Amino acid sequence: MSDLLNIGLLEVTLGKTPAGEKWNRIMSFVSYFPGRGTVRETAYLEGRTEGEAKGILSVLEVRGIPVTDSVRERITSCTDLDRMDTWLERSRTVERAEDLFDEEGNTDKPIA
Protein backbone atom coordinates (compact mmCIF):
# COMPACT_ATOMS: atom_id res chain seq x y z
CA MET A 1 0.00 0.00 0.00
CA SER A 2 1.43 3.39 -0.90
CA ASP A 3 2.44 5.92 1.73
CA LEU A 4 -0.04 8.44 0.34
CA LEU A 5 -2.90 6.00 0.79
CA ASN A 6 -1.71 5.21 4.32
CA ILE A 7 -1.65 8.92 5.15
CA GLY A 8 -5.18 9.33 3.80
CA LEU A 9 -6.42 6.36 5.82
CA LEU A 10 -4.77 7.75 8.92
CA GLU A 11 -6.44 11.13 8.45
CA VAL A 12 -9.85 9.52 7.95
CA THR A 13 -9.41 7.19 10.92
CA LEU A 14 -8.31 9.94 13.28
CA GLY A 15 -11.13 12.20 12.10
CA LYS A 16 -12.18 14.90 14.59
CA THR A 17 -10.57 13.23 17.59
CA PRO A 18 -7.97 15.12 19.64
CA ALA A 19 -5.29 13.01 17.97
CA GLY A 20 -6.76 13.86 14.57
CA GLU A 21 -6.72 17.58 15.35
CA LYS A 22 -3.10 17.32 16.47
CA TRP A 23 -2.26 15.38 13.28
CA ASN A 24 -3.86 18.10 11.15
CA ARG A 25 -1.87 20.81 12.96
CA ILE A 26 1.37 18.88 12.41
CA MET A 27 0.61 18.23 8.74
CA SER A 28 -0.40 21.83 8.09
CA PHE A 29 3.00 22.91 9.38
CA VAL A 30 4.87 20.64 6.96
CA SER A 31 6.50 22.44 4.07
CA TYR A 32 5.15 21.39 0.69
CA PHE A 33 7.86 23.04 -1.35
CA PRO A 34 9.22 20.62 -3.99
CA GLY A 35 12.44 18.90 -3.05
CA ARG A 36 11.90 19.06 0.70
CA GLY A 37 11.44 15.27 0.98
CA THR A 38 8.25 15.43 3.02
CA VAL A 39 6.28 12.22 3.50
CA ARG A 40 3.50 13.48 1.27
CA GLU A 41 5.87 14.61 -1.45
CA THR A 42 7.73 11.30 -1.38
CA ALA A 43 4.49 9.33 -1.54
CA TYR A 44 3.21 11.53 -4.36
CA LEU A 45 6.38 11.07 -6.40
CA GLU A 46 6.36 7.31 -5.80
CA GLY A 47 2.81 7.20 -7.08
CA ARG A 48 3.76 9.25 -10.13
CA THR A 49 6.68 6.96 -10.99
CA GLU A 50 4.48 3.87 -10.55
CA GLY A 51 1.92 5.41 -12.90
CA GLU A 52 4.56 6.35 -15.47
CA ALA A 53 5.99 2.82 -15.38
CA LYS A 54 2.54 1.32 -15.91
CA GLY A 55 1.96 3.70 -18.81
CA ILE A 56 5.24 2.82 -20.52
CA LEU A 57 4.67 -0.91 -20.10
CA SER A 58 1.08 -0.58 -21.29
CA VAL A 59 2.08 1.23 -24.48
CA LEU A 60 4.68 -1.42 -25.24
CA GLU A 61 2.16 -4.19 -24.55
CA VAL A 62 -0.51 -2.64 -26.78
CA ARG A 63 2.06 -2.28 -29.54
CA GLY A 64 3.02 -5.96 -29.16
CA ILE A 65 6.61 -5.22 -28.17
CA PRO A 66 8.10 -7.91 -25.91
CA VAL A 67 9.51 -6.69 -22.58
CA THR A 68 12.23 -8.70 -20.87
CA ASP A 69 12.43 -8.98 -17.10
CA SER A 70 15.53 -6.74 -17.06
CA VAL A 71 13.76 -4.01 -19.07
CA ARG A 72 10.68 -4.28 -16.85
CA GLU A 73 12.88 -3.98 -13.74
CA ARG A 74 14.70 -0.93 -15.13
CA ILE A 75 11.40 0.80 -15.92
CA THR A 76 9.67 -0.02 -12.63
CA SER A 77 12.66 0.87 -10.46
CA CYS A 78 13.31 4.27 -12.06
CA THR A 79 12.58 7.30 -9.86
CA ASP A 80 13.54 10.03 -12.35
CA LEU A 81 10.28 11.46 -13.70
CA ASP A 82 11.99 13.38 -16.52
CA ARG A 83 13.68 10.20 -17.74
CA MET A 84 10.39 8.30 -17.48
CA ASP A 85 8.60 11.00 -19.50
CA THR A 86 11.24 10.52 -22.20
CA TRP A 87 10.74 6.75 -22.10
CA LEU A 88 6.96 7.19 -22.34
CA GLU A 89 7.36 9.33 -25.46
CA ARG A 90 9.79 6.83 -26.96
CA SER A 91 7.51 3.88 -26.14
CA ARG A 92 5.18 5.08 -28.91
CA THR A 93 7.78 4.65 -31.66
CA VAL A 94 10.54 2.22 -30.62
CA GLU A 95 10.88 -1.13 -32.35
CA ARG A 96 12.40 -2.87 -29.32
CA ALA A 97 11.86 -2.16 -25.61
CA GLU A 98 15.62 -1.81 -25.14
CA ASP A 99 15.56 1.20 -27.48
CA LEU A 100 13.84 3.20 -24.73
CA PHE A 101 17.18 3.57 -23.01
CA ASP A 102 19.15 4.99 -25.96
CA GLU A 103 20.39 8.19 -24.33
CA GLU A 104 20.83 10.09 -27.59
CA GLY A 105 17.29 9.29 -28.63
CA ASN A 106 18.69 7.69 -31.77
CA THR A 107 16.72 4.48 -32.25
CA ASP A 108 17.73 4.00 -35.88
CA LYS A 109 19.25 0.66 -36.71
CA PRO A 110 22.97 0.79 -37.61
CA ILE A 111 23.76 0.68 -41.32
CA ALA A 112 25.17 -2.75 -42.18
Kinemage of the C-alpha trace (Angstrom):
@kinemage 1
@onewidth
@group {chain A} dominant
@subgroup {mainchain}
@vectorlist {calphas} color= white
{ca met a 1} P 0.000 0.000 0.000
{ca ser a 2} L 1.434 3.386 -0.904
{ca asp a 3} L 2.441 5.917 1.732
{ca leu a 4} L -0.041 8.440 0.342
{ca leu a 5} L -2.902 6.000 0.792
{ca asn a 6} L -1.705 5.206 4.318
{ca ile a 7} L -1.654 8.921 5.148
{ca gly a 8} L -5.183 9.334 3.798
{ca leu a 9} L -6.419 6.360 5.815
{ca leu a 10} L -4.771 7.745 8.925
{ca glu a 11} L -6.443 11.133 8.454
{ca val a 12} L -9.853 9.515 7.947
{ca thr a 13} L -9.413 7.186 10.916
{ca leu a 14} L -8.313 9.943 13.283
{ca gly a 15} L -11.133 12.197 12.101
{ca lys a 16} L -12.184 14.899 14.591
{ca thr a 17} L -10.570 13.226 17.592
{ca pro a 18} L -7.968 15.123 19.639
{ca ala a 19} L -5.286 13.008 17.974
{ca gly a 20} L -6.761 13.862 14.568
{ca glu a 21} L -6.722 17.577 15.348
{ca lys a 22} L -3.099 17.318 16.469
{ca trp a 23} L -2.263 15.383 13.279
{ca asn a 24} L -3.862 18.102 11.152
{ca arg a 25} L -1.867 20.810 12.958
{ca ile a 26} L 1.367 18.881 12.405
{ca met a 27} L 0.613 18.225 8.736
{ca ser a 28} L -0.403 21.828 8.086
{ca phe a 29} L 3.004 22.907 9.381
{ca val a 30} L 4.874 20.636 6.962
{ca ser a 31} L 6.501 22.444 4.067
{ca tyr a 32} L 5.145 21.387 0.689
{ca phe a 33} L 7.855 23.035 -1.350
{ca pro a 34} L 9.223 20.622 -3.986
{ca gly a 35} L 12.438 18.897 -3.048
{ca arg a 36} L 11.899 19.060 0.705
{ca gly a 37} L 11.442 15.275 0.979
{ca thr a 38} L 8.251 15.430 3.017
{ca val a 39} L 6.280 12.224 3.504
{ca arg a 40} L 3.499 13.479 1.270
{ca glu a 41} L 5.870 14.610 -1.454
{ca thr a 42} L 7.732 11.299 -1.375
{ca ala a 43} L 4.486 9.326 -1.542
{ca tyr a 44} L 3.209 11.534 -4.357
{ca leu a 45} L 6.377 11.067 -6.397
{ca glu a 46} L 6.361 7.307 -5.797
{ca gly a 47} L 2.806 7.202 -7.077
{ca arg a 48} L 3.763 9.247 -10.129
{ca thr a 49} L 6.677 6.961 -10.988
{ca glu a 50} L 4.482 3.871 -10.554
{ca gly a 51} L 1.917 5.415 -12.904
{ca glu a 52} L 4.555 6.353 -15.469
{ca ala a 53} L 5.994 2.823 -15.381
{ca lys a 54} L 2.538 1.323 -15.907
{ca gly a 55} L 1.960 3.702 -18.808
{ca ile a 56} L 5.241 2.820 -20.517
{ca leu a 57} L 4.668 -0.911 -20.105
{ca ser a 58} L 1.083 -0.580 -21.288
{ca val a 59} L 2.082 1.231 -24.478
{ca leu a 60} L 4.685 -1.421 -25.235
{ca glu a 61} L 2.159 -4.187 -24.551
{ca val a 62} L -0.511 -2.639 -26.783
{ca arg a 63} L 2.057 -2.277 -29.540
{ca gly a 64} L 3.025 -5.959 -29.161
{ca ile a 65} L 6.610 -5.220 -28.170
{ca pro a 66} L 8.102 -7.914 -25.906
{ca val a 67} L 9.508 -6.692 -22.580
{ca thr a 68} L 12.232 -8.703 -20.871
{ca asp a 69} L 12.434 -8.976 -17.103
{ca ser a 70} L 15.526 -6.741 -17.058
{ca val a 71} L 13.763 -4.012 -19.072
{ca arg a 72} L 10.677 -4.279 -16.855
{ca glu a 73} L 12.878 -3.976 -13.740
{ca arg a 74} L 14.704 -0.927 -15.129
{ca ile a 75} L 11.396 0.800 -15.921
{ca thr a 76} L 9.665 -0.017 -12.634
{ca ser a 77} L 12.658 0.868 -10.462
{ca cys a 78} L 13.310 4.268 -12.064
{ca thr a 79} L 12.583 7.300 -9.864
{ca asp a 80} L 13.543 10.029 -12.353
{ca leu a 81} L 10.277 11.464 -13.700
{ca asp a 82} L 11.991 13.379 -16.523
{ca arg a 83} L 13.679 10.198 -17.743
{ca met a 84} L 10.385 8.299 -17.480
{ca asp a 85} L 8.604 10.997 -19.496
{ca thr a 86} L 11.236 10.519 -22.201
{ca trp a 87} L 10.737 6.752 -22.104
{ca leu a 88} L 6.958 7.193 -22.336
{ca glu a 89} L 7.360 9.330 -25.462
{ca arg a 90} L 9.793 6.827 -26.964
{ca ser a 91} L 7.508 3.884 -26.140
{ca arg a 92} L 5.180 5.085 -28.908
{ca thr a 93} L 7.776 4.652 -31.659
{ca val a 94} L 10.542 2.220 -30.619
{ca glu a 95} L 10.878 -1.128 -32.353
{ca arg a 96} L 12.395 -2.874 -29.317
{ca ala a 97} L 11.855 -2.162 -25.612
{ca glu a 98} L 15.622 -1.809 -25.140
{ca asp a 99} L 15.565 1.196 -27.485
{ca leu a 100} L 13.837 3.203 -24.733
{ca phe a 101} L 17.178 3.569 -23.014
{ca asp a 102} L 19.152 4.988 -25.962
{ca glu a 103} L 20.392 8.188 -24.325
{ca glu a 104} L 20.831 10.089 -27.589
{ca gly a 105} L 17.292 9.293 -28.628
{ca asn a 106} L 18.689 7.688 -31.770
{ca thr a 107} L 16.725 4.478 -32.253
{ca asp a 108} L 17.725 4.001 -35.879
{ca lys a 109} L 19.245 0.664 -36.706
{ca pro a 110} L 22.969 0.795 -37.608
{ca ile a 111} L 23.763 0.676 -41.321
{ca ala a 112} L 25.168 -2.745 -42.176
